[in-house]
């Protein structure tokens, strides 16, 4: 069984036991997290799509920690003008482990 959920403006396909990196969750969040924005749920027999979300479907996860991705270098330059600008950026993320996917019958 797998589910497609929306978090941080992105769509992620998850299965029970997966470890994923998502946009930083609120700093006061506890160890257990529930995602209720489930777009689709698929089991061995059938697939359920929501409009836009599947009613009552939830994905339970546990928070493993926070971190930062590798640095992305942004370099801008205009030729023959002497304009050069170099910036760096490290995006924050939260790492979560998917515990279970629940779907109402």
C-alpha positions as CSV (number, residue, x, y, z in Angstrom):
1,X,0.0,0.0,0.0
2,X,1.2,3.5,-0.8
3,X,-0.1,7.0,-0.6
4,X,0.6,10.3,-2.3
5,X,0.6,13.2,0.2
6,X,1.0,16.9,0.0
7,X,3.4,18.7,2.4
8,X,5.3,21.9,2.0
9,X,3.8,22.6,-1.4
10,X,5.2,19.3,-2.8
11,X,3.7,15.9,-3.5
12,X,5.5,12.8,-2.1
13,X,4.8,9.1,-2.7
14,X,5.3,7.2,0.5
15,X,5.0,3.6,1.8
16,X,5.1,2.4,5.4
17,X,8.7,2.3,6.6
18,X,10.0,5.0,4.2
19,X,12.3,7.7,5.5
20,X,11.8,11.0,3.6
21,X,13.0,14.6,3.8
22,X,10.2,17.2,3.8
23,X,10.1,21.0,4.2
24,X,10.8,22.0,7.8
25,X,7.9,21.2,10.0
26,X,6.9,23.6,12.9
27,X,9.6,23.7,15.6
28,X,7.2,22.9,18.4
29,X,6.0,19.7,16.7
30,X,6.3,16.5,18.8
31,X,7.7,13.1,17.7
32,X,4.5,11.9,16.1
33,X,3.1,13.7,13.1
34,X,-0.1,13.1,11.2
35,X,-0.4,14.2,7.5
36,X,-4.1,14.6,6.6
37,X,-3.6,16.1,3.1
38,X,-3.6,12.7,1.3
39,X,-4.2,13.0,-2.5
40,X,-4.4,9.3,-3.4
41,X,-4.2,5.9,-1.7
42,X,-3.4,2.7,-3.5
43,X,-3.7,-0.8,-2.2
44,X,-3.2,-4.1,-4.0
45,X,-6.8,-4.2,-5.2
46,X,-7.8,-0.6,-5.9
47,X,-6.7,3.1,-6.1
48,X,-8.7,5.9,-4.4
49,X,-8.2,9.5,-5.6
50,X,-9.5,12.5,-3.6
51,X,-11.0,15.7,-4.9
52,X,-8.6,17.2,-3.8
53,X,-8.0,15.1,-0.7
54,X,-9.2,11.6,0.3
55,X,-11.7,11.9,3.1
56,X,-10.5,10.4,6.4
57,X,-7.2,9.2,5.0
58,X,-4.2,9.8,7.3
59,X,-0.5,9.1,7.1
60,X,1.2,8.7,10.5
61,X,4.9,9.4,10.8
62,X,7.6,10.0,13.5
63,X,10.0,12.9,13.4
64,X,13.7,11.7,13.2
65,X,15.3,15.1,13.2
66,X,16.1,18.3,11.4
67,X,18.9,19.3,9.1
68,X,20.2,21.3,6.2
69,X,20.8,20.2,2.6
70,X,24.1,20.8,0.8
71,X,24.9,24.4,-0.2
72,X,23.6,25.7,-3.5
73,X,25.8,28.4,-5.0
74,X,24.0,31.2,-6.9
75,X,26.4,33.2,-9.2
76,X,25.2,36.2,-11.2
77,X,27.3,38.1,-13.7
78,X,26.9,40.6,-16.5
79,X,29.6,40.6,-19.1
80,X,31.7,43.7,-19.7
81,X,30.0,45.6,-16.8
82,X,32.0,44.5,-13.8
83,X,28.9,43.1,-12.1
84,X,29.5,39.9,-10.1
85,X,27.4,38.6,-7.3
86,X,27.9,35.3,-5.4
87,X,25.4,33.9,-2.9
88,X,24.9,30.6,-1.1
89,X,21.8,29.0,0.3
90,X,21.2,25.9,2.4
91,X,17.6,24.7,2.6
92,X,16.3,23.3,5.9
93,X,14.5,20.0,6.1
94,X,12.8,17.6,8.5
95,X,13.5,13.9,8.3
96,X,10.5,11.7,9.0
97,X,9.8,7.9,9.0
98,X,6.4,6.8,7.8
99,X,4.8,4.5,10.3
100,X,1.4,3.6,8.8
101,X,-1.2,4.7,6.3
102,X,-4.9,4.5,7.4
103,X,-7.9,4.7,5.1
104,X,-11.5,4.6,6.3
105,X,-13.6,1.8,4.8
